[in-house]
Amino acid sequence: MGRGIVEESFCYEDETYLTVMKTSLFFAGDGFTVYDCKGVLVFRVDSYGPDWRDKGEIVLMDGSGKCLLTVRRKRPSLHHRWEGFLGERTDGQKPIFSVRRSSIIGRSNFTVEVYSTSSVPQMEEYQIEGSFAHRCCTFYNSSRDLVAETKRKVAVSANVVLDKDVFLLCVKPGFDGAFAMGLVLVLDQIKGDSYRADEALDAVGESISRSPIST
């Protein structure tokens, strides 16, 4: 077993594939359900709730409903910085990790800093590379060892690639699956922010293109 950043019990001895499903397709609001290869519910995010955008917080729970991790957007932040807190965040609580874009221009790569705690003797750094919009991301530690990745899921019986709202999270032996899923939540929100920003820019561009040009 590895050393847990969020929860040691989710550090698997073998490479583990988890199926991640966005539940916004089926229920009001947004959320996730995550299952192991046996169909057992491992993690869930029931709903961001009606006021989650005002708070900018999302809570990751295990299958029984225990709060494992709260991810929260840090404002203001030019790099879309998010922070993670153990359990359900309380006022004054210190984060255990942060996620930020590696640069403002390059939107595909992210840097994760894990702060030193009782379970983490010294600060650790991870890199996330790839395109979460296409569900193709790789997670590396500071030694460039692959620790987790997201992949498109294929329906074996029909040999068909499923919709991007159903995908795989592969967790390497010894890496904390709860921590990996927390990072997926952050990536999902950053992707959403990027889409909203792109749509706003497109709207501005379209408005300018339709405006008469004075001479």
C-alpha positions as CSV (number, residue, x, y, z in Angstrom):
1,M,0.0,0.0,0.0
2,G,1.1,3.6,-0.7
3,R,1.0,6.7,1.4
4,G,-2.3,8.5,1.2
5,I,-2.5,12.2,0.5
6,V,-6.3,12.2,1.1
7,E,-7.1,8.7,2.2
8,E,-4.7,5.8,2.5
9,S,-7.4,3.2,2.0
10,F,-7.6,4.3,-1.7
11,C,-4.0,3.6,-2.4
12,Y,-4.4,0.3,-4.3
13,E,-1.8,-2.4,-4.5
14,D,-2.5,-3.1,-8.2
15,E,-3.2,-0.8,-11.1
16,T,-6.8,0.1,-10.8
17,Y,-9.3,1.3,-13.4
18,L,-12.3,3.3,-12.2
19,T,-15.2,4.2,-14.4
20,V,-16.2,7.9,-13.9
21,M,-19.7,9.0,-14.9
22,K,-21.0,12.6,-15.0
23,T,-24.5,12.4,-13.5
24,S,-25.6,15.8,-14.9
25,L,-27.0,13.8,-17.9
26,F,-29.6,12.1,-15.6
27,F,-30.2,14.4,-12.6
28,A,-30.7,18.1,-11.9
29,G,-27.4,19.8,-11.2
30,D,-23.9,18.4,-11.8
31,G,-22.2,15.5,-10.1
32,F,-20.2,12.3,-10.6
33,T,-20.4,8.6,-9.7
34,V,-17.3,6.5,-9.8
35,Y,-17.3,2.7,-9.9
36,D,-14.6,0.0,-9.7
37,C,-14.4,-2.9,-12.1
38,K,-16.9,-4.9,-10.0
39,G,-19.5,-2.2,-10.2
40,V,-19.0,-1.1,-6.6
41,L,-19.6,2.6,-6.0
42,V,-16.2,4.1,-4.9
43,F,-16.7,7.9,-5.0
44,R,-19.6,10.3,-5.6
45,V,-20.3,13.9,-6.0
46,D,-24.1,14.0,-5.6
47,S,-24.6,17.6,-6.7
48,Y,-22.8,20.9,-6.8
49,G,-26.0,22.3,-5.3
50,P,-27.9,25.5,-6.3
51,D,-25.4,27.9,-4.8
52,W,-22.1,26.0,-5.4
53,R,-20.9,28.6,-7.9
54,D,-21.2,31.3,-5.2
55,K,-19.1,29.2,-2.8
56,G,-16.9,27.8,-5.5
57,E,-16.6,24.5,-3.6
58,I,-17.2,20.8,-4.5
59,V,-17.2,18.0,-2.0
60,L,-15.9,14.5,-2.9
61,M,-17.4,11.6,-0.9
62,D,-16.8,7.9,-0.7
63,G,-19.5,5.4,-1.6
64,S,-21.1,5.6,1.8
65,G,-21.3,9.4,1.8
66,K,-18.3,10.2,4.0
67,C,-16.7,13.6,3.0
68,L,-13.2,12.9,1.9
69,L,-12.1,16.1,0.2
70,T,-13.3,19.6,-0.6
71,V,-11.9,21.4,-3.7
72,R,-12.3,25.2,-3.8
73,R,-11.5,27.8,-6.4
74,K,-9.1,30.4,-5.0
75,R,-10.1,33.9,-6.0
76,P,-8.8,36.1,-7.5
77,S,-6.4,34.0,-9.6
78,L,-5.1,34.5,-13.1
79,H,-4.0,30.9,-13.3
80,H,-7.4,29.3,-12.3
81,R,-5.9,28.2,-9.0
82,W,-7.8,25.6,-7.0
83,E,-7.1,24.3,-3.5
84,G,-8.0,21.0,-1.8
85,F,-9.0,20.5,1.9
86,L,-9.3,17.3,3.8
87,G,-12.9,16.4,4.6
88,E,-15.6,19.1,4.5
89,R,-13.8,22.5,4.6
90,T,-14.1,24.7,7.6
91,D,-13.2,28.4,8.0
92,G,-9.5,28.9,8.7
93,Q,-8.6,25.4,7.5
94,K,-5.4,25.1,5.6
95,P,-5.3,23.4,2.2
96,I,-3.4,20.2,1.6
97,F,-2.7,20.9,-2.1
98,S,-3.2,23.5,-4.9
99,V,-3.6,23.2,-8.7
100,R,-2.8,25.9,-11.2
101,R,-2.2,26.3,-14.8
102,S,1.5,26.0,-15.7
103,S,1.1,29.2,-17.7
104,I,-1.7,31.6,-18.6
105,I,-1.2,30.9,-22.4
106,G,-0.7,27.1,-22.3
107,R,-4.0,25.8,-21.0
108,S,-3.2,22.1,-21.3
109,N,-0.6,21.7,-18.5
110,F,-1.2,22.1,-14.8
111,T,1.1,22.1,-11.7
112,V,-0.1,20.4,-8.5
113,E,1.6,21.3,-5.2
114,V,1.0,19.0,-2.2
115,Y,1.9,20.8,1.0
116,S,3.7,19.1,3.9
117,T,1.4,17.5,6.5
118,S,1.6,14.7,9.1
119,S,1.1,12.2,6.2
120,V,3.3,14.1,3.7
121,P,6.7,14.8,5.3
122,Q,7.7,17.4,2.6
123,M,6.1,19.3,-0.2
124,E,5.6,17.3,-3.4
125,E,4.9,18.5,-6.9
126,Y,3.0,16.8,-9.7
127,Q,2.3,17.7,-13.3
128,I,-0.8,17.1,-15.4
129,E,-0.5,17.0,-19.1
130,G,-2.9,16.5,-22.0
131,S,-6.4,17.4,-22.8
132,F,-9.1,16.8,-20.2
133,A,-11.7,18.0,-22.7
134,H,-10.8,14.8,-24.7
135,R,-10.5,12.8,-21.4
136,C,-6.8,12.2,-22.3
137,C,-4.6,13.4,-19.4
138,T,-1.5,12.0,-17.7
139,F,-0.5,12.7,-14.1
140,Y,3.3,12.6,-13.3
141,N,5.2,13.0,-10.1
142,S,8.4,15.0,-9.8
143,S,10.4,12.0,-11.0
144,R,8.3,11.9,-14.2
145,D,6.7,8.6,-13.1
146,L,3.2,8.1,-14.4
147,V,0.9,7.9,-11.3
148,A,-2.6,8.3,-12.9
149,E,-4.3,9.0,-16.2
150,T,-7.7,9.5,-17.7
151,K,-8.8,7.7,-20.9
152,R,-11.9,7.3,-23.1
153,K,-13.9,4.2,-22.2
154,V,-14.6,1.6,-24.8
155,A,-17.7,-0.7,-24.7
156,V,-15.9,-4.0,-25.3
157,S,-19.0,-5.8,-26.5
158,A,-19.7,-3.3,-29.3
159,N,-16.1,-2.0,-29.6
160,V,-17.5,1.5,-29.4
161,V,-15.9,4.5,-27.7
162,L,-18.4,5.9,-25.2
163,D,-19.4,9.5,-24.8
164,K,-16.9,11.7,-22.9
165,D,-19.2,11.9,-19.9
166,V,-18.2,8.3,-19.2
167,F,-14.5,7.8,-19.0
168,L,-11.8,5.8,-17.2
169,L,-9.5,7.0,-14.4
170,C,-6.4,4.7,-14.2
171,V,-4.7,4.8,-10.8
172,K,-1.2,3.3,-10.6
173,P,-0.2,1.1,-7.6
174,G,0.4,3.0,-4.4
175,F,-1.1,6.3,-5.7
176,D,-4.0,7.8,-3.8
177,G,-7.2,7.3,-5.9
178,A,-9.2,9.8,-3.8
179,F,-6.5,12.4,-4.5
180,A,-6.6,11.5,-8.2
181,M,-10.4,11.9,-8.3
182,G,-10.0,15.3,-6.5
183,L,-7.8,16.4,-9.3
184,V,-10.3,15.2,-11.9
185,L,-12.9,17.4,-10.2
186,V,-10.6,20.4,-10.5
187,L,-9.9,19.7,-14.2
188,D,-13.6,19.4,-14.9
189,Q,-14.2,22.8,-13.4
190,I,-11.2,24.4,-15.2
191,K,-12.4,22.9,-18.5
192,G,-15.9,24.4,-17.9
193,D,-14.4,27.8,-17.0
194,S,-12.3,27.6,-20.2
195,Y,-15.4,26.8,-22.3
196,R,-17.3,29.7,-20.7
197,A,-14.4,32.1,-21.4
198,D,-14.1,30.9,-25.0
199,E,-17.8,31.4,-25.5
200,A,-17.6,34.9,-24.1
201,L,-14.7,35.7,-26.4
202,D,-16.5,34.2,-29.4
203,A,-19.6,36.4,-28.6
204,V,-17.4,39.5,-28.4
205,G,-15.7,38.6,-31.7
206,E,-19.0,38.0,-33.4
207,S,-20.4,41.3,-32.1
208,I,-17.3,43.2,-33.4
209,S,-17.6,41.4,-36.8
210,R,-21.2,42.6,-37.2
211,S,-20.4,46.2,-36.1
212,P,-20.3,48.7,-39.0
213,I,-16.7,50.0,-39.7
214,S,-16.5,53.7,-39.7
215,T,-14.2,55.4,-42.1
